[in-house]
Amino acid sequence: MYRQVTRMIKGYKIKEGDVSLFRVLGKDTIKDFDPFIKLDAIDSKNYEEFKAGFPIHYHRGIYSFTLISKGNMNHIDNKNKKTSINEGDAQFIITSSGVSHKEAFEECERLLGLQLWINMPSELKMKEEPLCINLLNDNINVEDFKGGKLRLLAGNYKKMKGLEIKNLHLDLYDIFLKPNKSLSFKVNGENKSAIIFSLLGVCEVSGTLVEEKTCAKLGEGNEVIIKSLDKPIEVIFACSNKINEPLIWDNQILMNSKEELKEGIEEINNGSFIKSKLKYESLK
């Protein structure tokens, strides 16, 4: 049975600091899209819209996934360690008890990408070690087919294996289709929460039209079919376990109670927020 679209959220232009982006998922969509709690996309050919980047800020209690489809991003942590991801690369940060970093973009013809936040279960928020994993383009498994290609960013697809994050049961695909082509695939786990985001182009998902920069929540089922129309598309498929826990959110800190949130804010103010040094790995 194909998973049908049950809700769609179309991104709208906002400014986050001095950066223009598309806000797609946020505080108003948490319940329906659990565990996917925030989704922003950037698509600009104007360097003035993104040259400021995102200055130093804090995260706690989430998995943060960033994909750069065009352009590049520099990630600098609170110890001034710098890593970069370029066209086709992705980055996964397990923020856990807390990270502090900034993100910068170099001038390019077009910056296209997204950042997706995934909630962490309450018992893991303060226990896992903060970790940054770079998924470099050359190390990402790809299935080429007649109508396009699928890049396996995390989890499993057919016999391919992608990045496995401890305690996060996530399948994450970066799918490209040529005009008037389609792709259908099985979904691992009928009760998992699944979404599709149309990063570039308009598509059909299980018969429903999904406009560009729109996130579609999928209902229950064991298969998905995606079709392109008269232009090529790039879409992101994400599927993971629902968490079904209360969530208290202030800026970049996402916890389960007001007390935990208050503690985090106090720690930022008194300089004790960071509990462990951010470690780094690269997908091999």
BALOBA-1460 file (C-alpha; in Angstrom, 3 decimals):
// residues 284
<rec num="1" residu="m" x="0.000" y="0.000" z="0.000"/>
<rec num="2" residu="y" x="1.364" y="3.383" z="-1.020"/>
<rec num="3" residu="r" x="1.832" y="5.968" z="1.705"/>
<rec num="4" residu="q" x="-0.473" y="8.891" z="0.926"/>
<rec num="5" residu="v" x="0.223" y="12.558" z="1.674"/>
<rec num="6" residu="t" x="-1.653" y="13.546" z="4.847"/>
<rec num="7" residu="r" x="-0.365" y="17.098" z="5.271"/>
<rec num="8" residu="m" x="1.759" y="19.565" z="3.293"/>
<rec num="9" residu="i" x="3.711" y="22.571" z="4.518"/>
<rec num="10" residu="k" x="5.030" y="24.985" z="1.889"/>
<rec num="11" residu="g" x="8.130" y="26.934" z="2.856"/>
<rec num="12" residu="y" x="7.939" y="30.701" z="3.111"/>
<rec num="13" residu="k" x="10.719" y="33.279" z="2.845"/>
<rec num="14" residu="i" x="12.055" y="34.704" z="6.113"/>
<rec num="15" residu="k" x="15.281" y="36.226" z="7.399"/>
<rec num="16" residu="e" x="17.138" y="34.333" z="10.109"/>
<rec num="17" residu="g" x="19.500" y="37.031" z="11.298"/>
<rec num="18" residu="d" x="20.877" y="38.394" z="8.037"/>
<rec num="19" residu="v" x="20.320" y="35.209" z="6.001"/>
<rec num="20" residu="s" x="17.320" y="34.760" z="3.706"/>
<rec num="21" residu="l" x="15.883" y="31.270" z="3.804"/>
<rec num="22" residu="f" x="12.730" y="29.204" z="3.448"/>
<rec num="23" residu="r" x="11.152" y="28.198" z="6.754"/>
<rec num="24" residu="v" x="9.268" y="24.927" z="6.233"/>
<rec num="25" residu="l" x="8.833" y="23.060" z="9.534"/>
<rec num="26" residu="g" x="8.824" y="24.675" z="12.968"/>
<rec num="27" residu="k" x="7.004" y="24.941" z="16.279"/>
<rec num="28" residu="d" x="3.538" y="24.686" z="14.697"/>
<rec num="29" residu="t" x="4.293" y="21.387" z="12.926"/>
<rec num="30" residu="i" x="6.026" y="19.396" z="15.677"/>
<rec num="31" residu="k" x="3.071" y="17.155" z="16.572"/>
<rec num="32" residu="d" x="2.211" y="16.052" z="13.026"/>
<rec num="33" residu="f" x="5.796" y="15.681" z="11.773"/>
<rec num="34" residu="d" x="7.392" y="14.090" z="14.874"/>
<rec num="35" residu="p" x="10.342" y="13.379" z="15.120"/>
<rec num="36" residu="f" x="11.163" y="15.946" z="12.381"/>
<rec num="37" residu="i" x="10.917" y="19.237" z="14.210"/>
<rec num="38" residu="k" x="12.506" y="21.922" z="12.066"/>
<rec num="39" residu="l" x="13.322" y="22.246" z="8.368"/>
<rec num="40" residu="d" x="14.892" y="25.248" z="6.660"/>
<rec num="41" residu="a" x="16.065" y="25.509" z="3.066"/>
<rec num="42" residu="i" x="18.335" y="28.001" z="1.322"/>
<rec num="43" residu="d" x="18.086" y="28.720" z="-2.397"/>
<rec num="44" residu="s" x="19.723" y="31.923" z="-3.568"/>
<rec num="45" residu="k" x="21.866" y="33.278" z="-6.391"/>
<rec num="46" residu="n" x="22.435" y="36.537" z="-4.509"/>
<rec num="47" residu="y" x="25.462" y="36.442" z="-2.196"/>
<rec num="48" residu="e" x="24.086" y="39.382" z="-0.217"/>
<rec num="49" residu="e" x="21.280" y="37.103" z="0.996"/>
<rec num="50" residu="f" x="23.606" y="34.618" z="2.711"/>
<rec num="51" residu="k" x="27.115" y="36.100" z="3.077"/>
<rec num="52" residu="a" x="26.529" y="36.928" z="6.784"/>
<rec num="53" residu="g" x="26.089" y="33.254" z="7.661"/>
<rec num="54" residu="f" x="24.937" y="32.192" z="11.113"/>
<rec num="55" residu="p" x="27.045" y="33.594" z="13.989"/>
<rec num="56" residu="i" x="27.904" y="31.590" z="17.086"/>
<rec num="57" residu="h" x="24.870" y="29.804" z="18.538"/>
<rec num="58" residu="y" x="23.981" y="26.815" z="20.719"/>
<rec num="59" residu="h" x="22.204" y="23.482" z="20.244"/>
<rec num="60" residu="r" x="21.110" y="20.801" z="22.673"/>
<rec num="61" residu="g" x="18.860" y="17.765" z="22.406"/>
<rec num="62" residu="i" x="18.678" y="17.301" z="18.607"/>
<rec num="63" residu="y" x="20.229" y="15.576" z="15.629"/>
<rec num="64" residu="s" x="21.047" y="18.249" z="13.039"/>
<rec num="65" residu="f" x="21.372" y="17.279" z="9.372"/>
<rec num="66" residu="t" x="22.691" y="19.679" z="6.714"/>
<rec num="67" residu="l" x="22.832" y="19.013" z="2.964"/>
<rec num="68" residu="i" x="24.593" y="21.260" z="0.462"/>
<rec num="69" residu="s" x="23.302" y="20.600" z="-3.048"/>
<rec num="70" residu="k" x="25.065" y="23.618" z="-4.582"/>
<rec num="71" residu="g" x="27.664" y="25.903" z="-3.036"/>
<rec num="72" residu="n" x="29.526" y="25.273" z="0.208"/>
<rec num="73" residu="m" x="29.333" y="25.720" z="3.976"/>
<rec num="74" residu="n" x="32.072" y="26.220" z="6.564"/>
<rec num="75" residu="h" x="31.395" y="24.910" z="10.063"/>
<rec num="76" residu="i" x="33.408" y="26.436" z="12.930"/>
<rec num="77" residu="d" x="32.966" y="25.167" z="16.497"/>
<rec num="78" residu="n" x="33.608" y="26.947" z="19.819"/>
<rec num="79" residu="k" x="37.240" y="25.751" z="19.741"/>
<rec num="80" residu="n" x="37.650" y="27.382" z="16.298"/>
<rec num="81" residu="k" x="37.978" y="24.007" z="14.553"/>
<rec num="82" residu="k" x="36.825" y="24.404" z="10.936"/>
<rec num="83" residu="t" x="35.394" y="21.819" z="8.572"/>
<rec num="84" residu="s" x="33.796" y="22.384" z="5.188"/>
<rec num="85" residu="i" x="31.146" y="20.647" z="3.132"/>
<rec num="86" residu="n" x="30.779" y="21.358" z="-0.574"/>
<rec num="87" residu="e" x="28.421" y="20.493" z="-3.414"/>
<rec num="88" residu="g" x="26.893" y="17.065" z="-2.777"/>
<rec num="89" residu="d" x="28.271" y="16.799" z="0.763"/>
<rec num="90" residu="a" x="26.252" y="16.539" z="3.968"/>
<rec num="91" residu="q" x="26.895" y="16.954" z="7.677"/>
<rec num="92" residu="f" x="25.286" y="15.281" z="10.675"/>
<rec num="93" residu="i" x="25.679" y="16.677" z="14.192"/>
<rec num="94" residu="i" x="24.585" y="14.781" z="17.286"/>
<rec num="95" residu="t" x="24.249" y="17.790" z="19.601"/>
<rec num="96" residu="s" x="23.315" y="15.807" z="22.735"/>
<rec num="97" residu="s" x="24.326" y="17.731" z="25.886"/>
<rec num="98" residu="g" x="25.360" y="20.744" z="23.853"/>
<rec num="99" residu="v" x="27.409" y="22.221" z="21.036"/>
<rec num="100" residu="s" x="28.321" y="25.771" z="20.118"/>
<rec num="101" residu="h" x="29.210" y="26.672" z="16.556"/>
<rec num="102" residu="k" x="28.776" y="29.022" z="13.627"/>
<rec num="103" residu="e" x="28.140" y="28.446" z="9.928"/>
<rec num="104" residu="a" x="29.476" y="30.520" z="7.059"/>
<rec num="105" residu="f" x="29.022" y="30.456" z="3.288"/>
<rec num="106" residu="e" x="31.460" y="31.494" z="0.592"/>
<rec num="107" residu="e" x="30.405" y="33.389" z="-2.497"/>
<rec num="108" residu="c" x="29.050" y="31.116" z="-5.237"/>
<rec num="109" residu="e" x="26.740" y="31.194" z="-8.247"/>
<rec num="110" residu="r" x="23.959" y="29.534" z="-6.298"/>
<rec num="111" residu="l" x="23.562" y="28.295" z="-2.742"/>
<rec num="112" residu="l" x="21.061" y="25.446" z="-2.491"/>
<rec num="113" residu="g" x="20.642" y="23.247" z="0.545"/>
<rec num="114" residu="l" x="18.706" y="22.449" z="3.676"/>
<rec num="115" residu="q" x="18.964" y="21.805" z="7.385"/>
<rec num="116" residu="l" x="16.704" y="19.312" z="9.151"/>
<rec num="117" residu="w" x="16.417" y="18.892" z="12.915"/>
<rec num="118" residu="i" x="15.395" y="15.528" z="14.332"/>
<rec num="119" residu="n" x="14.353" y="15.191" z="17.960"/>
<rec num="120" residu="m" x="16.331" y="13.047" z="20.411"/>
<rec num="121" residu="p" x="14.571" y="10.824" z="22.968"/>
<rec num="122" residu="s" x="14.660" y="12.354" z="26.454"/>
<rec num="123" residu="e" x="16.934" y="9.641" z="27.884"/>
<rec num="124" residu="l" x="19.632" y="10.491" z="25.298"/>
<rec num="125" residu="k" x="19.592" y="14.289" z="25.269"/>
<rec num="126" residu="m" x="22.260" y="14.681" z="27.958"/>
<rec num="127" residu="k" x="24.011" y="11.308" z="27.632"/>
<rec num="128" residu="e" x="25.294" y="10.903" z="24.080"/>
<rec num="129" residu="e" x="28.693" y="12.393" z="23.178"/>
<rec num="130" residu="p" x="28.434" y="15.411" z="20.848"/>
<rec num="131" residu="l" x="29.643" y="14.289" z="17.425"/>
<rec num="132" residu="c" x="29.977" y="15.886" z="13.979"/>
<rec num="133" residu="i" x="30.038" y="13.530" z="10.984"/>
<rec num="134" residu="n" x="30.872" y="14.753" z="7.496"/>
<rec num="135" residu="l" x="29.306" y="12.722" z="4.688"/>
<rec num="136" residu="l" x="31.502" y="13.568" z="1.734"/>
<rec num="137" residu="n" x="30.145" y="13.175" z="-1.762"/>
<rec num="138" residu="d" x="32.724" y="10.605" z="-2.882"/>
<rec num="139" residu="n" x="31.838" y="8.317" z="0.042"/>
<rec num="140" residu="i" x="28.051" y="8.311" z="-0.414"/>
<rec num="141" residu="n" x="26.555" y="5.173" z="-1.961"/>
<rec num="142" residu="v" x="24.550" y="5.892" z="-5.108"/>
<rec num="143" residu="e" x="22.093" y="3.867" z="-7.145"/>
<rec num="144" residu="d" x="21.894" y="5.073" z="-10.748"/>
<rec num="145" residu="f" x="18.818" y="4.125" z="-12.723"/>
<rec num="146" residu="k" x="17.345" y="5.082" z="-16.088"/>
<rec num="147" residu="g" x="15.296" y="7.981" z="-14.747"/>
<rec num="148" residu="g" x="17.790" y="9.440" z="-12.262"/>
<rec num="149" residu="k" x="19.711" y="8.479" z="-9.129"/>
<rec num="150" residu="l" x="19.285" y="7.898" z="-5.400"/>
<rec num="151" residu="r" x="22.016" y="8.900" z="-2.939"/>
<rec num="152" residu="l" x="21.847" y="6.968" z="0.319"/>
<rec num="153" residu="l" x="22.708" y="9.426" z="3.087"/>
<rec num="154" residu="a" x="21.682" y="7.298" z="6.060"/>
<rec num="155" residu="g" x="20.118" y="3.940" z="6.811"/>
<rec num="156" residu="n" x="19.379" y="1.307" z="4.185"/>
<rec num="157" residu="y" x="18.108" y="1.139" z="0.616"/>
<rec num="158" residu="k" x="17.719" y="-2.284" z="-0.991"/>
<rec num="159" residu="k" x="21.120" y="-3.920" z="-0.402"/>
<rec num="160" residu="m" x="22.980" y="-0.639" z="0.104"/>
<rec num="161" residu="k" x="23.971" y="0.656" z="3.520"/>
<rec num="162" residu="g" x="24.493" y="4.282" z="4.483"/>
<rec num="163" residu="l" x="25.468" y="6.109" z="7.621"/>
<rec num="164" residu="e" x="24.213" y="4.478" z="10.806"/>
<rec num="165" residu="i" x="23.718" y="6.827" z="13.754"/>
<rec num="166" residu="k" x="23.684" y="5.150" z="17.157"/>
<rec num="167" residu="n" x="20.166" y="5.103" z="18.648"/>
<rec num="168" residu="l" x="18.680" y="6.850" z="15.582"/>
<rec num="169" residu="h" x="16.792" y="4.562" z="13.213"/>
<rec num="170" residu="l" x="16.858" y="6.860" z="10.191"/>
<rec num="171" residu="d" x="16.564" y="6.257" z="6.464"/>
<rec num="172" residu="l" x="17.553" y="9.352" z="4.497"/>
<rec num="173" residu="y" x="17.609" y="9.520" z="0.690"/>
<rec num="174" residu="d" x="18.628" y="12.298" z="-1.721"/>
<rec num="175" residu="i" x="16.659" y="11.554" z="-4.896"/>
<rec num="176" residu="f" x="17.138" y="13.050" z="-8.368"/>
<rec num="177" residu="l" x="14.662" y="12.412" z="-11.194"/>
<rec num="178" residu="k" x="14.836" y="13.510" z="-14.812"/>
<rec num="179" residu="p" x="11.687" y="15.027" z="-16.386"/>
<rec num="180" residu="n" x="8.672" y="12.696" z="-16.561"/>
<rec num="181" residu="k" x="10.273" y="9.858" z="-14.615"/>
<rec num="182" residu="s" x="9.298" y="7.994" z="-11.462"/>
<rec num="183" residu="l" x="10.754" y="6.002" z="-8.594"/>
<rec num="184" residu="s" x="8.980" y="3.685" z="-6.180"/>
<rec num="185" residu="f" x="10.574" y="2.054" z="-3.155"/>
<rec num="186" residu="k" x="9.682" y="0.154" z="-0.020"/>
<rec num="187" residu="v" x="9.496" y="1.904" z="3.349"/>
<rec num="188" residu="n" x="11.212" y="0.121" z="6.226"/>
<rec num="189" residu="g" x="8.719" y="-0.053" z="9.099"/>
<rec num="190" residu="e" x="5.065" y="0.750" z="8.470"/>
<rec num="191" residu="n" x="4.624" y="2.660" z="11.732"/>
<rec num="192" residu="k" x="7.579" y="4.960" z="11.193"/>
<rec num="193" residu="s" x="7.125" y="8.671" z="10.511"/>
<rec num="194" residu="a" x="8.038" y="9.547" z="6.908"/>
<rec num="195" residu="i" x="8.357" y="12.839" z="5.030"/>
<rec num="196" residu="i" x="9.334" y="14.024" z="1.561"/>
<rec num="197" residu="f" x="10.743" y="17.487" z="0.901"/>
<rec num="198" residu="s" x="10.807" y="18.957" z="-2.609"/>
<rec num="199" residu="l" x="14.082" y="20.847" z="-2.558"/>
<rec num="200" residu="l" x="14.034" y="21.541" z="-6.286"/>
<rec num="201" residu="g" x="11.107" y="21.238" z="-8.680"/>
<rec num="202" residu="v" x="7.489" y="20.128" z="-8.497"/>
<rec num="203" residu="c" x="6.677" y="16.441" z="-8.072"/>
<rec num="204" residu="e" x="3.889" y="13.963" z="-7.413"/>
<rec num="205" residu="v" x="4.005" y="11.812" z="-4.291"/>
<rec num="206" residu="s" x="1.651" y="8.830" z="-4.349"/>
<rec num="207" residu="g" x="-0.583" y="10.801" z="-6.715"/>
<rec num="208" residu="t" x="-0.551" y="14.122" z="-4.816"/>
<rec num="209" residu="l" x="1.053" y="17.215" z="-6.351"/>
<rec num="210" residu="v" x="3.819" y="18.612" z="-4.128"/>
<rec num="211" residu="e" x="5.124" y="22.060" z="-4.993"/>
<rec num="212" residu="e" x="8.765" y="23.117" z="-4.733"/>
<rec num="213" residu="k" x="10.087" y="23.868" z="-1.197"/>
<rec num="214" residu="t" x="7.208" y="21.878" z="0.311"/>
<rec num="215" residu="c" x="7.363" y="19.160" z="2.956"/>
<rec num="216" residu="a" x="4.811" y="16.354" z="2.643"/>
<rec num="217" residu="k" x="3.942" y="14.155" z="5.624"/>
<rec num="218" residu="l" x="3.122" y="10.602" z="4.594"/>
<rec num="219" residu="g" x="0.524" y="8.336" z="6.158"/>
<rec num="220" residu="e" x="0.913" y="4.655" z="6.894"/>
<rec num="221" residu="g" x="1.885" y="2.134" z="4.254"/>
<rec num="222" residu="n" x="4.868" y="0.163" z="2.996"/>
<rec num="223" residu="e" x="5.752" y="1.884" z="-0.285"/>
<rec num="224" residu="v" x="6.250" y="5.344" z="-1.788"/>
<rec num="225" residu="i" x="6.135" y="6.469" z="-5.406"/>
<rec num="226" residu="i" x="7.606" y="9.783" z="-6.548"/>
<rec num="227" residu="k" x="7.081" y="11.220" z="-10.054"/>
<rec num="228" residu="s" x="8.652" y="14.222" z="-11.746"/>
<rec num="229" residu="l" x="6.735" y="16.416" z="-14.166"/>
<rec num="230" residu="d" x="8.256" y="18.345" z="-17.085"/>
<rec num="231" residu="k" x="11.379" y="19.446" z="-15.186"/>
<rec num="232" residu="p" x="14.089" y="17.611" z="-13.219"/>
<rec num="233" residu="i" x="13.644" y="17.386" z="-9.454"/>
<rec num="234" residu="e" x="15.627" y="16.814" z="-6.279"/>
<rec num="235" residu="v" x="13.687" y="15.544" z="-3.267"/>
<rec num="236" residu="i" x="14.670" y="14.363" z="0.196"/>
<rec num="237" residu="f" x="12.998" y="11.338" z="1.795"/>
<rec num="238" residu="a" x="13.361" y="10.879" z="5.570"/>
<rec num="239" residu="c" x="11.890" y="8.155" z="7.743"/>
<rec num="240" residu="s" x="12.429" y="7.532" z="11.460"/>
<rec num="241" residu="n" x="10.724" y="6.468" z="14.687"/>
<rec num="242" residu="k" x="8.143" y="8.723" z="16.277"/>
<rec num="243" residu="i" x="9.128" y="9.917" z="19.759"/>
<rec num="244" residu="n" x="5.802" y="11.146" z="21.138"/>
<rec num="245" residu="e" x="7.298" y="13.158" z="23.985"/>
<rec num="246" residu="p" x="6.571" y="16.710" z="25.197"/>
<rec num="247" residu="l" x="8.956" y="19.253" z="23.711"/>
<rec num="248" residu="i" x="9.913" y="22.638" z="25.117"/>
<rec num="249" residu="w" x="11.713" y="24.846" z="22.613"/>
<rec num="250" residu="d" x="13.610" y="28.093" z="22.968"/>
<rec num="251" residu="n" x="15.803" y="29.125" z="20.053"/>
<rec num="252" residu="q" x="18.195" y="26.158" z="19.532"/>
<rec num="253" residu="i" x="17.598" y="24.256" z="22.801"/>
<rec num="254" residu="l" x="14.957" y="21.516" z="22.666"/>
<rec num="255" residu="m" x="14.206" y="19.755" z="25.934"/>
<rec num="256" residu="n" x="11.300" y="17.963" z="27.597"/>
<rec num="257" residu="s" x="10.472" y="20.303" z="30.481"/>
<rec num="258" residu="k" x="10.539" y="23.983" z="31.385"/>
<rec num="259" residu="e" x="13.050" y="23.193" z="34.118"/>
<rec num="260" residu="e" x="15.486" y="21.594" z="31.659"/>
<rec num="261" residu="l" x="15.080" y="24.506" z="29.278"/>
<rec num="262" residu="k" x="15.652" y="27.066" z="32.030"/>
<rec num="263" residu="e" x="18.777" y="25.202" z="33.131"/>
<rec num="264" residu="g" x="20.148" y="25.279" z="29.578"/>
<rec num="265" residu="i" x="19.599" y="29.012" z="29.221"/>
<rec num="266" residu="e" x="21.246" y="29.655" z="32.572"/>
<rec num="267" residu="e" x="24.238" y="27.560" z="31.498"/>
<rec num="268" residu="i" x="24.627" y="29.607" z="28.318"/>
<rec num="269" residu="n" x="24.614" y="32.776" z="30.406"/>
<rec num="270" residu="n" x="27.158" y="31.526" z="32.962"/>
<rec num="271" residu="g" x="29.445" y="29.760" z="30.473"/>
<rec num="272" residu="s" x="28.841" y="26.175" z="31.590"/>
<rec num="273" residu="f" x="26.667" y="25.006" z="28.672"/>
<rec num="274" residu="i" x="29.288" y="22.887" z="26.889"/>
<rec num="275" residu="k" x="29.818" y="19.600" z="28.753"/>
<rec num="276" residu="s" x="31.994" y="17.725" z="26.249"/>
<rec num="277" residu="k" x="34.245" y="18.687" z="23.370"/>
<rec num="278" residu="l" x="32.684" y="18.163" z="19.946"/>
<rec num="279" residu="k" x="34.280" y="15.169" z="18.213"/>
<rec num="280" residu="y" x="34.587" y="14.687" z="14.443"/>
<rec num="281" residu="e" x="34.284" y="11.761" z="12.049"/>
<rec num="282" residu="s" x="34.008" y="11.354" z="8.294"/>
<rec num="283" residu="l" x="31.883" y="8.744" z="6.527"/>
<rec num="284" residu="k" x="34.087" y="6.038" z="5.056"/>
